[in-house]
Amino acid sequence: MIVILGILLVVMVIALIEVPSLLKKGLKREIWVLGILLLFGTGLNIAQGLQINIPNPLDWINVVYKPFSDFLFGLFK
């Protein structure tokens, strides 16, 4: 629980530092991008703090390219 509160505190500090300067400059798209990325990162950090197993993106790439790799190695044996 303390980990989640710490993560949320850091996220709030980041938002309080970044959003006002982006608003002054009128950068609405950048605020949306910041919000989406910050929300995604916060979710991943909270999941990691709760020790939930997060799959590695390289595992997914391996699943996609493994059949092609096996085919090529089969050709060169």
HUURHU-V379724 format. One record per residue. N is the residue number from 1. RES is the residue in three letters. OMEGA is omega in whole degrees, 0 to 359 (999 if undefined). D_FIRST is the distance of its C-alpha to the first C-alpha in Angstrom with 2 decimals. Layout:
N:RES:OMEGA:D_FIRST ; N:RES:OMEGA:D_FIRST
//
This chain:
1:MET:179:0.00 ; 2:ILE:180:3.80 ; 3:VAL:180:5.36 ; 4:ILE:178:5.26 ; 5:LEU:178:6.40 ; 6:GLY:179:8.70 ; 7:ILE:180:10.05 ; 8:LEU:177:10.79 ; 9:LEU:179:12.39 ; 10:VAL:179:14.49 ; 11:VAL:178:15.53 ; 12:MET:179:16.64 ; 13:VAL:178:18.60 ; 14:ILE:180:20.23 ; 15:ALA:181:21.23 ; 16:LEU:179:22.59 ; 17:ILE:189:24.64 ; 18:GLU:189:25.99 ; 19:VAL:181:26.64 ; 20:PRO:180:29.09 ; 21:SER:177:31.29 ; 22:LEU:177:31.42 ; 23:LEU:179:32.36 ; 24:LYS:181:35.11 ; 25:LYS:179:36.56 ; 26:GLY:183:36.39 ; 27:LEU:184:34.53 ; 28:LYS:180:33.16 ; 29:ARG:180:32.88 ; 30:GLU:177:30.93 ; 31:ILE:178:28.41 ; 32:TRP:180:28.02 ; 33:VAL:177:27.70 ; 34:LEU:181:25.12 ; 35:GLY:181:23.08 ; 36:ILE:180:23.41 ; 37:LEU:179:22.64 ; 38:LEU:178:19.67 ; 39:LEU:179:18.28 ; 40:PHE:179:19.11 ; 41:GLY:178:17.62 ; 42:THR:179:14.33 ; 43:GLY:179:14.23 ; 44:LEU:179:15.21 ; 45:ASN:178:12.74 ; 46:ILE:178:9.73 ; 47:ALA:178:11.73 ; 48:GLN:177:12.39 ; 49:GLY:177:8.90 ; 50:LEU:178:8.49 ; 51:GLN:174:11.95 ; 52:ILE:181:13.98 ; 53:ASN:179:17.60 ; 54:ILE:182:18.84 ; 55:PRO:179:22.65 ; 56:ASN:179:24.64 ; 57:PRO:178:27.09 ; 58:LEU:176:29.84 ; 59:ASP:180:29.72 ; 60:TRP:178:30.70 ; 61:ILE:178:33.46 ; 62:ASN:179:34.70 ; 63:VAL:182:34.99 ; 64:VAL:187:37.03 ; 65:TYR:183:39.37 ; 66:LYS:179:39.79 ; 67:PRO:179:42.73 ; 68:PHE:178:44.54 ; 69:SER:178:44.04 ; 70:ASP:178:45.37 ; 71:PHE:180:48.33 ; 72:LEU:179:49.22 ; 73:PHE:176:48.99 ; 74:GLY:178:51.14 ; 75:LEU:187:53.78 ; 76:PHE:179:54.10 ; 77:LYS:999:54.46
//
